[in-house]
């Protein structure tokens, strides 16, 4: 059904309530019906007992003891609730009847069902009748059949049915209108939430939905939407900042390349000068290539591509990275101490694990003084394989620790301009760790070094 939400709520409420009201009406009618017929049957049993005293059984004969007095009393009095009496033999053949029957005969039922009160019709009027067996010293000789009017009872029940059936649709209509009104008031905050959400665009992401006064489901919905808007606003802000920073980082090597080429074309140069300028250009191209590769890696993480997990040994990955970095370590006369930990393997993405270790070791080499040492420790912890990389480098200021994983952020970059870098390495480490479920932590002290801790799922 193509109904509004407000109407659907009212309809579902009315359908559920209709079933309850119908059940209540059935119970009410059943109770009244049972009570009416209980009173009617009590009166009928009283009349049967009273008139049983007016019937005498002699041998195989049944008769009314005071037939003349009964006829005279009926002639003299007007009966409001007449009682009809007749006596029959064992086969149901009429023997005698009360004068008020006037030639009519009450129906006779020889089956066991006839021994309990049942409804019948006399002269087109509803009656309630019962029959009892009459016996003499010689045994059963016939039946006393008694009936009283059931018109009043039938009228009460018919009126009750009319009232219940007539009121049922009226009650449902009133319930639907009331439920629709209450549902409209209940979901009114939704209209405000919808209107506010429609006003929010990329230009006004700071706007928020007003929270309802009561801490109910709508309050929770509005809070969740506000939280979503906050996360979207932060993501857009990060994207804008990242785009601006990336543009700046890309512009720098391009400007150097342009400046170098402009110098070369102004006048003829010697072979040595050409070689020197071309070398500068190649270094800037290499720098630009590394920057583009790192930006592509970050874009890959943003696309949430699933990692390719395989069984691997972290210790083997460490040695592979150290082998690739052997030239840098040798040039700076740095030592690396590797404390062999457990030989347990993990299931993870080899490329991303190698990327994480390579970036951390590259930073340790880059920011440590020549002749210093780097210490790598592997240790088994409950549910984790912990890898610690500690250097004796320049350290990170406490105020910068919260930002070192932000893209293109470099701690105190002006102090160490001679150290190359774009500030993307730790951002790549952070996103790769999040993708693989690796716990990462960092501790640092200025002038004494930095310790990175990785917790690989065992």
N, C-alpha and C positions, 0 to 999 in steps of 0.2 A: 504494500500500500504506500502510495506517495503522500504521506502525511508529514506535517511538521513535527519536530521533536516534541513540542509542547502537547500536540494532539495525541501523539503516540503514548506519551506518559499517561495522559488522561484516559486513553482507551484501555491500556493495560490495567490501570487501576480499576476501571469500571468492570472489566471482564472478571478480574479476581473478586471484586466486591459482589458482582452479580451472582457468582457461584455461592458465596456465603449467604447472601440475602435469600436466594432460592432455597438453600438448605434450611435456613431459619423459618421460611414460610411453610415448607413441608413439615417441619417439626411442629410448628404452631397448629397447622391444620390437623395433623395426626393426633395431637394431644386433645384438641377440642372435639374431634370426631370420636375419640375413645371415651371422653368424659360424657358427651351427649348420649351415646348409646349405653354407657354404663348406667346412667340415671334412668334411661328409658327401660332397660332390662330389669332394673331393680323394681320399678313400678309394675312391670309386667309380672315378675315373680310374686309380688305382693298380691296382685289381682288373682293370679292362678291359685295361690294358697287360700285366699279368702273364698273364692267360688268353689274350690274343691270341697268345702264344708257343705255347700248347697247341693251336692250331687250324692245320691245314695245308690249303692250297688247291692242288689238282692239277687242271689243266684247268678244267672247270666244276664240280668236285666239292669240297665242304667236309666235313671230318671232324675229330674230336678225335684227336690223335696217341696219347695214352695213356689210352684210355677205361677199360680194365680196371684199371689202377693207381689211377685217380681213384675208381672205384666201390669198390675195396678200401679206400682211405684213408677214404672217407666211412663205410664200414661199421665201420671200426676206431675212428674218432674221433667225439667229440660236438662239434658245431660250436655255439659260443655265438653268433657273428655269422655266419650262413651266407651264402655268396655263390652266387647263382643264375645259371647260364650256359646260354644256348641259342644255336644257330646256325640261320639261316633262309636261304632263297634270296632273290633280288632281289625277289620278289613277297611275301615275308613268310611263305612256307610253311615249316613246321618241318622241319628236317633232323635235328637231334639236340639233346639237352639234358642238363644235369647230373643225376645220380641223385637229388639232393635235391628236385628239382621234382616227382617222383613222379606223373607223369601230368598235372601242371598245365603251363600254357604262359604265358609272359610276353607281355603285349600288345605288338603291333608297330605302329609309327607311321612310315609311309613319307614323311610330309611333312617339310619342313626342321625343324619343331619337335621331331621325334623325335631329332634329332642332338645335342640338349643334354639334360642330365639333367632328368628330370621325375618327379613323384610318381605312384605307381600303387598298386594293391592286389593282394595275393596271399594267397589263403586267408583273407580278412578282415583281413589285417595290412597296415600301411602299408609300402611299399617305395619305394626311390629307384632308378631304372634309367636306363641309357643304352645306346645302340647305335652301333656303328662299322662301317663298310663294310670288307669283306675282299676283297682282290683277288689275282689270280694273274698270271702272265705274259700270260694271255689277256685280262685285264681284270677288272672287278668280278664276283664270283661269288656274294656273299651278305652277310649281316650277322652280327656277333657282338653278342648282346644280353646285358647283365649287369645284375644288380640286387642291392642289399644292403638289409638291414632299415633302415627309418626310424622304427621304433617308439620308440626312445630319444629321437631328435630331436623327434618329435611329442609325446612325453610331457613333455620339457623345456619346449617352447613352450606346451603346454596348461597346465602348472603355472604358468609365468610369467604367462600371461593371467589365470588364476584369482587369482594374488596381486595383480596390478596392478588388476584390476577390483574385487576385494574390498577392497583397501586404499584405493581412491579415495574412497568415501563416508566411511570412517573418518577419513582425512586431512582431508576437508572439515569434518566435525563438530568435530574437534579444533581446526582453524583458526578455525572460527566461534566456538567457546567462548573460545579465546585472544584473538581479535580483539575480541570483545564485552567481555571483562575489561579489556583494554588501553584500549579506547575509553571504557569507563566511568571508568577512572582518569584518562584524558586530559581528559575533559570535566567532571570533578568540580568544577574551579573555576567552570564555568558555573552549576552549581547554587548555589554561594555567591554569584555575581554576581546571579542571579535572586532569591535570598532577600533580599539586601540591597536590590535595586531595589524589591521589593515592600514593604519596610519604609519606604521613603522617601516621604513625603507633603509637603504644603505646610507642615506644621508642623515638619518636621525636614529641610529641604533642605540643611543643613550636613553631614549624614552622607555619607560617601564609601565607595566600594567598595574593599575591600582588594586591593592589586595583587599578582598572582602573583609568585613569586620570580624566575622566569626571563623575560627580555625576548622573549617569543614573541608569537604572534597574540592569545592571550587577554590578555596584558599590554597589548597595544595596544588591544584592545576595552575593557578596564576603564578604561584611561586616557582613551579617547574618551568613555565614559559619564560619568566623573568631570568631564571638561571640559564636557560638556553640562549636567550638574547645576550646575556652577559658573556657567555662563552663565544657566541658568534662575533660580538663586538671585539673581544680580545683577539680572536682569530683574524678578523679583518685588519685590526690594528697591527698585529704581528706581520701579516702579509704585506701591508703598506710599508712598514718599517724595513722588512726584509727586502722588498723590491727596491726601496731607496738605497739601502746599504749595498745590495748586490750591484745596482747600477753604478754606485760610486766606486766599488772595488773593480768592476770591469772597465770603468772609464780610466782608471789610473794606468794600467799597462798599455791601453790603447793610446793614451796621451804620450806616454814615453816613446812608444813606437812611432807615433806621428812626428814627435819632436826630433827623434834620431834621423828619420828619413828626410825631414825638411833640412836638417843640417847637412846631410850628404848631398842633396841636390843643389845647394847654393853655389858650390864651387868644386872643382876637382880636388880630390883628396889622394893622399898616399895610400899604398897598399895596406900599410899597418893601420892607418886610420879607418879604412874600410873594414878591415878585419875586426878592429875594436868595436866599431858601430854595429856591425852585423852580429857580433857576440852579444852586445847589449840587447839587440832586437830579439835574438833567439832566447835569451833569458826571460825577457818579457813575454814572449810567446809561450814558453814553458809555464811561466807563472799564470798566464791567462788560461792555458789548457788545464792546469791543476784546478784552478778556480771553477771552470766550467764543469769539470768532472765532479767536483764536490757539490756544485749546485744541482747537477743531474741526480746525484745520490740522494740529496735531500728531497728532490721531487719524487724519486722512487719511494721513499719512506712515506711521503704524504699520500701517495696513491694506495697505500695499505696493501701492497702486493704480498701474498703469503710467502713466508720464508721456505727455502728448500732444506729441510732438516735431514741430517745424516748423523751416524755415530762417528764421533771424533774424540781425540785426546787433546786436552788443552795444553799439556806440556809440549806436545809435538808442534802445535800452532805457535807457541812461544819461540821455540827454536827456529822455526821457519822465518818468523819475522826478524829475529836476531841475525839470521844468515843474510837476509836482504839488506839489513842495516850495518853490516860488518864494515863497509868502507867508511861510513860516517863515524862509527865507534873508533875505528883505527885512527882516522884523521884527528880526532879530538882526544885520543889516548884515554878513552873511557873504559871502565871495566863493568861487566854485568855479572852479578852473582845470582844464580838460579838455584833455589832450594827445591830439590826434587820432592814433590809431594806424592800423593797416591796416584796409582796408575789407572784409577777409575775413568771411564769414558763418559761423555755426555752425548745427548742427542740434540743437535742444533744446526744452524746454517753455517757451514765452513767459511763461506765468503764473508759473512757479516762478523763472525767471531774473529777472523783474520783482520778485518777492517778495524774492529774495536781495538785489538791489541796493537796493531800497527800505528794507529793514531796516538794512543797513549804512550807507546815507546818513543815515537817520533817527538812528542812534546817533552818527554823526559830527557831525551838527548839534546833537543834544541835549547831548553831552558836551564840546563845544568852546565856548570863551568868545566872547562877542559881538565882532564885528569881525575875527575870525580867518578863515583861508582853508582850504579843502579842495582837495586835489589828486587828480585822477583821471587815471591813465595807462593806455593800452592798448598792448600790445607783442606782437609775434609771436615765439613760441619754437618749437623743433622739436616738432611734434605738439600744440601748445597755443597758445591765445590767452589771454594773461595780462592781467588787469585789477587794478590796484592802487588802493586808496582810502586816502589818508593824511590824517589830521586833526592839528590842533595842540591837542588837548583835554587832559583831566586825566590820561589814561593809565590803565594797569592794573597793579596790583602783580604782580611775578613769581610770587608764590605763588598768585595767582588765575587766572593764564593757563590752567592745566590744567582749570579748572572753569567757564570763562565760557560754554561751550556746553551745560552742564547745564541742564535745565528749571528755571525759577523761581530761578535763581542770579543774584545781583547783586553785583558786586565792590564791597566797602566801601560798602554801601548806606546806612549810618548817616551817613556823611560828607556825602552829597549827597541829603538827604531831599527837597529841593525839585525834584529831577529825577524826573518821572513814569516809571513802567515796572514791568512785572511780571516781568522776567527771562526772557521767552519768545522774544524776537526772535532772539537768537543760536542758541538751540536749534532754531528753525525754519530758520535759515540752514544749520546743520549737517546737519539731516536732508534738506533740499532738495538740498544739495551731494552728499550720499551717494547720493541717488536719481538724480541726473543725471550722476554720475561726475566732478564738479568737484573739483579739488584746492583745498583752502583752507588758508591759513596766516595767522598773526597775530604781529606784533611790536609791543611797546609799552614805553614808558618813562614812569614817573610824572612828571607835570608837563610832558611834552614831546610827548605825542600817541601815536596808535596807527595802525598800518599793517595793513590787511587785504589779502591777496593771493588772487585767484581764478584758477585755471587751467582754462579751458574746453577740452574736447576739440575740436580743430580740425575 
